[in-house]
Amino acid sequence: MKKFYIIAGESSGELHGSNLIKALRNQDNETEFRVWGGDRMKEAGAEVVRDYREMNFMGFSEVLANLSTILDAIRFCKQDIRDYKPDAVVLIDYPGFNMRIAKYVKKLGIPVFYYISPQIWAWKKGRVHQLKKTVDE
């Protein structure tokens, strides 16, 4: 049985994630999914660890005001992935969070897939190189 850990950080990513879960379930109904997502991913058959709306901070001041929450979530996510031991981690957009997780997961030797990659042109130049180093596909 395959196990996937999927992280979506906003509504459109959660929609894509739910569609991915359905497609993978059609190939193998025994596949397990542990996710950071929402209702659509849960309805598709995933176990939701964290609802993406808990981490939906926009703008510098909102991120700064919630920095301890974000750092706690990153620590929790890393530990949860270690404990779950997925066959692969699938990241959907949400680069501020997901790139940190990708780097960590890569060190664990778990394949990392960016299903919907962030908009590269909107990023700092160096992040493109980080994406290449930490993501398998």
C-alpha positions in Angstrom: 0.0 0.0 0.0 1.3 3.4 -1.0 1.3 6.4 1.5 1.3 10.0 0.4 1.7 13.1 2.4 0.2 16.2 0.6 0.5 19.8 1.6 -1.8 22.4 0.1 -1.8 25.9 1.6 -4.8 27.6 0.0 -8.2 26.9 -1.6 -7.1 26.3 -5.3 -4.3 24.1 -4.1 -6.7 22.1 -2.0 -9.0 21.6 -5.1 -6.0 20.3 -7.1 -5.0 18.1 -4.3 -8.5 16.6 -4.0 -8.5 15.8 -7.7 -5.0 14.2 -7.4 -6.3 12.0 -4.5 -9.3 10.9 -6.6 -7.1 10.1 -9.6 -4.6 8.1 -7.4 -7.4 6.3 -5.6 -8.8 5.3 -9.0 -5.5 3.5 -9.7 -5.2 1.9 -6.2 -8.1 2.1 -3.7 -5.8 1.1 -0.9 -3.6 4.2 -1.2 -3.4 6.3 2.0 -3.3 10.1 2.1 -2.3 12.3 5.1 -2.8 15.9 4.2 -2.7 19.6 5.1 -5.8 20.5 3.2 -9.5 20.9 3.8 -13.0 19.6 3.2 -12.5 18.6 -0.4 -9.4 16.6 0.3 -11.3 14.9 3.2 -14.2 14.1 1.0 -11.8 12.6 -1.5 -10.7 10.2 1.2 -7.7 11.8 2.9 -6.9 12.1 6.6 -6.7 15.9 7.2 -3.9 16.7 9.7 -4.3 20.4 9.5 -6.8 22.6 7.8 -5.1 24.9 5.3 -7.3 27.8 6.6 -5.4 27.7 10.0 -2.2 28.8 8.1 -3.6 31.2 5.6 -1.7 34.3 6.5 -1.4 37.1 3.9 1.0 40.0 3.9 4.2 40.8 5.8 2.5 42.1 8.9 0.1 39.2 9.3 2.9 36.7 8.7 5.1 38.5 11.3 2.3 38.6 13.8 1.8 34.8 13.4 5.5 33.8 13.1 5.5 31.6 16.2 2.4 29.7 14.9 4.1 29.3 11.5 7.3 28.0 13.0 5.4 25.6 15.3 3.5 24.3 12.2 6.8 23.7 10.4 8.1 21.7 13.4 4.9 19.8 13.7 4.9 19.0 9.9 8.5 17.7 10.0 7.8 15.4 12.9 4.5 14.3 11.4 6.2 13.3 8.1 8.9 11.5 10.1 6.3 9.5 12.0 4.0 8.8 9.1 6.9 7.6 6.8 5.2 8.3 3.5 6.4 6.9 0.2 6.4 10.4 -1.2 5.5 14.0 -0.3 3.5 16.0 -2.7 3.6 19.8 -2.4 1.0 22.1 -4.0 2.1 25.8 -4.4 2.5 27.5 -1.0 6.2 28.1 -1.4 7.0 29.9 1.9 6.1 26.8 3.8 6.6 24.1 1.3 10.1 24.9 0.3 11.2 24.5 3.9 9.5 21.2 4.1 10.9 20.1 0.7 14.5 20.7 1.9 13.9 18.7 5.1 12.1 15.8 3.4 14.9 15.5 0.7 17.4 15.0 3.6 15.2 12.1 4.8 15.5 10.5 1.4 11.8 10.7 0.7 10.8 11.6 -2.8 9.4 15.1 -3.1 7.0 16.1 -5.9 5.8 19.7 -6.6 2.4 19.0 -8.1 1.6 22.7 -8.7 4.9 24.6 -8.5 5.0 28.2 -7.3 5.1 31.0 -9.9 8.8 31.1 -10.4 8.9 34.5 -12.0 7.4 36.1 -8.9 10.2 34.7 -6.8 13.7 35.8 -5.9 16.2 34.4 -8.4 17.9 32.1 -5.9 14.7 30.2 -5.1 14.7 28.5 -8.6 18.0 26.8 -7.7 16.6 25.8 -4.3 13.6 24.2 -6.0 15.9 22.2 -8.3 18.0 21.0 -5.4 15.1 19.9 -3.1 12.4 18.6 -5.5 12.5 15.3 -7.5 9.8 16.3 -10.0 
